[in-house]
């Protein structure tokens, strides 16, 4: 049986609050591995196994709304989500001949009165 995936949504997120001066290289690398490397690996696998041959597919990557302005205690998360935005732009150009549509959305906080 052939695997058929039409839409991929990447929502990987490793996050914790930490001052930049106290952030270890291991902590930074862990977030980058979860967010960026995880997103890339899954996207590449789905492209190779499902989208490329059919010349059709949609990828939606989830970012965060704090990447353009920055946010204290979130240097690791902001760096990772910025990388996902760049990954999305680059793959959208590279995979254009395969009719693969990639988008990145950055939902923000929703305040709701209960």
trRosetta pair geometry for C-beta under 8 A, 3 or more apart (Angstrom, degrees):
i j d omega theta_ij theta_ji phi_ij phi_ji
3 49 5.8 8 70 147 129 118
3 50 5.9 -81 110 -81 96 103
4 50 6.5 127 -140 -140 30 108
5 8 6.2 49 152 -65 128 88
5 46 5.5 -74 83 -149 145 108
5 49 7.9 54 22 95 116 99
5 50 4.3 -6 44 -164 91 170
5 51 7.7 -54 82 -50 92 81
5 57 7.4 41 105 -129 82 112
6 50 8.0 -120 -63 159 30 126
6 56 7.3 -24 -138 127 79 103
6 57 6.4 -160 -162 -121 40 62
6 58 6.7 22 147 25 70 95
7 57 7.4 168 -86 -165 35 66
7 58 4.6 -15 -113 71 78 106
7 59 7.8 168 -160 -84 54 29
7 60 7.0 12 -176 0 99 105
8 42 7.0 169 -172 138 132 103
8 43 6.5 153 114 -108 151 66
8 46 4.9 111 -72 109 146 173
8 57 7.2 19 0 177 101 110
8 58 7.2 -180 28 94 64 56
8 59 4.8 -13 67 -113 103 73
8 60 7.2 -179 92 29 54 64
9 59 7.9 162 -84 -162 31 50
9 60 4.8 -13 -111 68 75 104
9 62 7.2 46 178 -32 87 103
10 38 7.7 154 -158 117 111 88
10 39 4.5 86 175 -129 149 90
10 42 6.1 153 -102 78 108 131
10 43 6.4 -38 -53 -58 141 100
10 59 7.0 14 -6 -173 107 96
10 60 7.2 -175 26 91 68 52
10 61 4.8 -10 61 -115 112 69
10 62 6.4 -150 96 15 62 80
10 84 7.6 -159 108 -151 128 125
11 62 4.3 36 -113 19 70 142
12 34 5.5 -168 167 156 114 76
12 35 5.3 176 108 -113 103 42
12 38 4.4 143 -113 95 171 135
12 39 5.6 -137 32 -57 124 83
12 42 7.9 157 -33 8 126 139
13 34 7.2 11 131 129 8 120
13 35 6.2 42 -109 -95 39 98
13 62 7.4 -59 -52 100 112 119
13 77 7.6 34 -160 -138 89 106
14 30 6.0 -129 147 132 157 86
14 31 4.4 -153 89 -118 111 62
14 33 7.7 20 8 67 153 73
14 34 3.5 96 -23 56 123 154
14 35 6.0 -117 24 -36 87 89
14 77 7.8 -151 88 -97 58 84
14 80 7.5 -173 53 -106 88 178
15 31 6.9 78 -81 -125 45 117
15 74 7.5 -1 -150 -132 104 92
15 76 7.8 166 -122 93 58 104
15 77 4.8 39 -115 -92 98 130
16 27 7.6 -87 56 -161 123 115
17 73 4.4 1 -159 165 83 128
17 74 7.3 -42 -117 -67 60 73
18 22 5.7 -130 -176 86 91 100
18 23 4.8 110 125 -83 126 87
18 27 6.5 -29 60 155 175 153
18 73 6.0 133 49 -160 27 73
18 76 7.0 25 56 5 118 126
19 22 4.6 67 67 18 93 106
19 23 7.0 -146 92 -28 44 84
19 72 7.9 -13 -113 179 66 89
19 73 6.2 -38 -75 -101 46 72
20 23 5.5 -43 -146 10 35 120
20 75 4.6 58 -95 -6 103 150
23 27 5.2 -127 -164 81 75 131
23 28 5.7 80 154 -53 116 95
23 75 6.5 -124 -7 62 163 117
23 76 6.0 -176 -150 -45 145 117
24 27 4.5 102 55 2 80 101
24 28 7.1 -146 94 -1 46 84
25 28 5.7 -54 -150 39 34 111
25 29 6.0 33 153 -19 67 110
26 29 5.7 -55 -142 40 29 111
26 30 6.2 37 156 -27 63 104
27 30 5.8 -50 -148 29 28 114
27 31 6.9 23 156 -13 61 103
27 76 6.5 -84 131 -88 91 159
28 31 6.2 -61 -157 37 31 106
28 32 6.3 25 152 -14 67 111
28 75 7.9 -36 -108 105 106 97
28 76 4.9 -141 -116 -112 65 107
28 79 7.5 9 -156 60 101 147
29 32 5.6 -57 -144 42 33 111
29 33 6.0 37 156 -23 68 106
30 33 5.7 -54 -147 35 28 112
30 34 6.4 24 157 -16 63 106
31 34 5.9 -55 -146 38 31 108
31 35 5.9 8 165 0 68 115
31 76 4.4 96 45 158 158 114
31 77 6.2 -98 -171 -77 143 55
31 79 7.8 93 104 67 123 100
31 80 5.1 -114 141 -46 98 144
32 35 6.3 -64 -132 50 24 96
32 36 5.1 -22 -170 26 67 121
32 37 6.7 66 136 -12 71 98
32 76 7.5 -105 -40 -166 79 86
32 79 7.0 -40 -84 109 99 110
32 80 5.3 -151 -98 -97 53 97
32 83 7.1 46 -137 29 90 160
33 36 7.3 -40 -84 54 11 81
33 37 4.7 -27 -145 35 49 131
33 38 6.8 73 148 -30 54 89
34 37 7.5 47 2 51 12 89
34 38 5.3 -7 -175 -10 34 136
34 80 7.7 3 71 -151 82 152
35 38 6.4 51 -17 39 1 107
35 39 6.3 -5 162 -15 48 115
35 77 7.7 135 -53 -137 157 58
35 80 3.7 72 72 171 151 128
35 81 6.7 -76 -178 -64 146 55
35 83 7.4 109 113 65 111 113
35 84 6.2 -89 160 -49 100 121
36 39 5.9 -58 -146 36 23 109
36 40 6.3 19 158 -15 62 109
36 80 5.4 -132 -34 -150 97 79
36 83 4.5 -14 -103 107 129 135
36 84 6.1 -135 -100 -63 70 76
36 87 6.9 160 -148 -36 84 145
37 40 5.7 -55 -145 39 31 111
37 41 6.1 31 158 -20 66 108
38 41 5.9 -55 -143 36 27 109
38 42 6.3 18 163 -10 64 109
39 42 6.3 -62 -146 41 25 103
39 43 6.0 21 159 -16 64 115
39 61 6.1 58 -157 -130 133 114
39 84 5.5 46 54 -118 172 104
39 87 6.6 116 109 95 124 158
40 43 5.9 -63 -143 41 25 109
40 44 6.0 24 161 -19 65 111
40 87 6.2 -109 -81 -149 93 145
41 44 6.0 -57 -144 37 25 109
41 45 6.3 23 158 -18 62 109
42 45 5.8 -57 -147 37 30 111
42 46 6.3 24 158 -14 66 108
43 46 6.1 -58 -146 39 28 105
43 47 6.2 32 155 -21 64 108
43 59 5.7 48 -130 -134 106 147
43 61 7.8 -17 -75 -77 135 110
43 87 7.8 139 39 151 160 122
43 91 6.9 -31 149 -133 141 170
44 47 5.7 -54 -146 36 29 114
44 48 6.2 25 158 -17 64 110
45 48 5.9 -59 -146 39 27 109
45 49 6.0 1 166 2 66 116
46 49 6.3 -66 -132 51 26 95
46 50 5.2 -34 -173 36 67 119
46 51 6.2 54 135 -13 78 108
46 57 7.2 156 138 -165 104 147
46 59 7.6 141 85 -91 135 106
47 50 7.3 -64 -99 55 7 75
47 51 4.7 -50 -131 50 49 121
47 52 5.6 70 161 -45 71 95
47 57 7.0 -171 -108 75 61 160
47 95 6.7 -98 -136 -112 132 143
47 98 7.7 77 -160 108 100 161
47 100 6.7 1 -120 -107 101 159
48 51 7.9 28 3 44 19 83
48 52 5.9 7 -122 -4 28 134
50 53 7.9 -105 175 36 14 94
50 54 7.0 -23 162 12 54 124
50 57 6.5 108 113 -95 96 134
51 54 6.2 -86 -154 52 29 100
51 55 7.6 73 165 -100 65 11
51 56 6.5 -133 -148 80 72 38
51 57 3.3 -51 -116 -13 115 151
51 95 7.7 19 126 -169 135 135
51 98 6.5 79 139 146 98 128
51 100 5.3 54 168 -97 139 115
52 55 7.3 10 177 -71 28 51
52 98 5.7 -56 -126 -141 54 144
54 57 7.0 105 76 -42 116 93
55 98 5.1 -136 -129 -164 66 61
55 99 4.8 65 163 31 82 115
56 98 8.0 -125 -32 154 25 76
56 99 5.5 -23 -88 103 53 118
56 100 7.5 136 -172 -85 14 58
57 98 7.7 -7 29 130 104 108
57 99 7.7 115 25 103 63 75
57 100 4.8 -9 66 -121 95 87
57 101 7.4 -167 97 31 50 67
58 100 7.5 178 -82 -165 27 63
58 101 4.9 -14 -112 68 75 99
58 102 7.7 162 -162 -84 49 37
58 103 7.7 -7 -170 12 92 100
59 88 7.5 -159 107 -127 114 87
59 91 7.4 -21 60 111 152 138
59 100 6.8 25 -3 171 105 105
59 101 7.3 -177 28 94 65 52
59 102 4.5 -9 65 -112 106 80
59 103 7.3 170 90 29 60 57
60 102 7.9 177 -78 -156 30 52
60 103 5.4 -12 -113 70 70 94
60 104 7.6 149 -165 -97 52 29
60 105 6.5 -1 -172 3 100 108
61 84 5.3 -169 163 170 133 109
61 85 7.7 -172 102 -84 131 41
61 87 7.3 148 -105 84 171 106
61 88 4.9 -133 33 -79 140 122
61 102 7.0 20 -6 -173 106 96
61 103 7.3 -170 28 96 73 44
61 104 4.5 -25 72 -108 101 81
61 105 7.6 163 82 22 50 62
62 84 7.8 -18 77 143 42 154
62 104 7.6 173 -86 -158 9 68
62 105 6.2 -28 -114 69 57 83
62 106 7.7 126 -171 -96 54 40
62 107 7.2 -26 -151 11 99 100
63 67 6.2 -46 168 -15 119 141
63 81 4.4 109 -159 -173 79 102
63 82 7.9 85 -150 -69 121 29
63 84 5.4 -177 -94 86 88 119
63 85 5.3 38 -96 -63 149 95
63 104 5.2 46 -21 171 118 109
63 105 6.8 -177 27 88 84 31
63 106 4.2 -39 81 -89 100 90
64 67 6.0 122 73 -33 79 93
64 77 6.7 12 21 151 158 107
64 78 7.4 -99 73 -101 124 56
64 81 4.5 -70 22 -119 94 168
64 106 5.7 23 113 -151 7 93
64 107 7.8 -43 -122 61 47 58
65 68 7.9 -44 -177 22 52 97
65 106 4.5 130 -73 145 63 109
65 107 6.9 -93 -30 105 108 22
65 108 4.0 -13 9 -84 156 94
65 109 7.9 -111 47 -5 132 68
66 69 6.4 -80 -156 60 54 89
66 70 6.9 -4 166 158 84 8
66 71 4.1 -17 -174 -24 134 130
66 74 6.1 14 118 105 148 153
66 77 7.5 38 74 107 125 109
66 78 5.7 -89 112 -96 96 100
66 81 7.6 83 63 60 78 150
67 70 7.8 21 -169 -70 21 40
67 78 5.2 156 -112 -155 59 77
67 81 4.8 -128 -73 100 123 110
67 82 4.6 160 -160 -71 121 81
67 85 6.5 156 121 -13 166 142
67 106 7.0 -107 15 -124 113 144
70 74 7.9 159 -177 75 56 100
70 75 7.9 6 -153 -99 95 66
70 78 5.9 48 -126 -151 54 166
71 74 4.2 8 88 45 105 131
71 77 7.9 -34 64 75 119 111
71 78 6.0 167 32 -63 89 127
74 77 4.5 -54 -169 49 89 112
74 78 5.2 92 124 -27 94 98
75 78 5.9 -57 -141 40 26 110
75 79 6.2 29 159 -21 63 108
76 79 5.9 -55 -148 34 25 110
76 80 6.4 22 155 -17 62 109
77 80 5.7 -55 -147 37 31 111
77 81 6.2 23 159 -13 67 109
78 81 6.1 -58 -142 41 28 104
78 82 6.2 32 157 -21 64 108
79 82 5.8 -56 -148 36 27 112
79 83 6.5 30 153 -20 62 106
80 83 5.7 -56 -154 34 31 113
80 84 6.7 32 149 -20 64 103
81 84 5.4 -46 -149 32 39 115
81 85 6.7 44 150 -21 64 99
81 106 7.5 92 173 -115 128 106
82 85 5.6 -50 -153 32 35 114
82 86 6.6 32 150 -14 66 105
83 86 5.7 -55 -149 39 34 110
83 87 6.1 41 151 -23 67 106
84 87 5.4 -49 -143 36 33 117
84 88 6.4 39 154 -24 63 103
84 104 6.5 147 130 -131 91 130
85 88 5.7 -52 -153 31 30 114
85 89 6.7 27 151 -16 63 104
85 104 5.2 160 -115 128 65 166
85 106 7.9 -1 -84 -61 117 119
86 89 5.7 -53 -149 36 35 110
86 90 6.2 30 156 -16 67 108
87 90 6.0 -59 -145 40 28 108
87 91 6.1 20 161 -12 65 111
88 91 6.3 -60 -142 42 24 104
88 92 6.2 28 158 -26 62 110
88 102 5.0 -170 -161 146 78 119
88 103 7.0 8 -173 157 131 10
88 104 4.1 -167 17 -45 175 118
89 92 5.9 -57 -149 31 26 113
89 93 6.9 20 156 -13 61 104
89 104 7.8 -52 -41 -1 72 131
90 93 6.1 -61 -158 36 32 105
90 94 6.2 22 153 -12 68 114
91 94 5.5 -59 -137 45 36 109
91 95 5.5 9 171 2 74 116
91 100 7.6 -62 150 106 96 129
91 102 5.4 80 94 -30 104 168
92 95 6.7 -61 -127 51 19 92
92 96 6.7 53 156 -62 55 86
92 100 7.6 -137 -122 101 51 87
92 101 7.4 23 -131 -156 97 37
92 102 4.1 -128 -78 52 91 110
93 96 5.9 -24 -158 -21 29 117
95 98 4.9 -52 -172 43 79 113
95 100 4.0 -29 139 50 126 126
95 102 7.1 88 58 -22 126 118
96 99 7.7 40 -178 -72 38 28
96 100 7.5 -99 -78 49 23 74
107 110 7.8 -33 173 -34 106 103
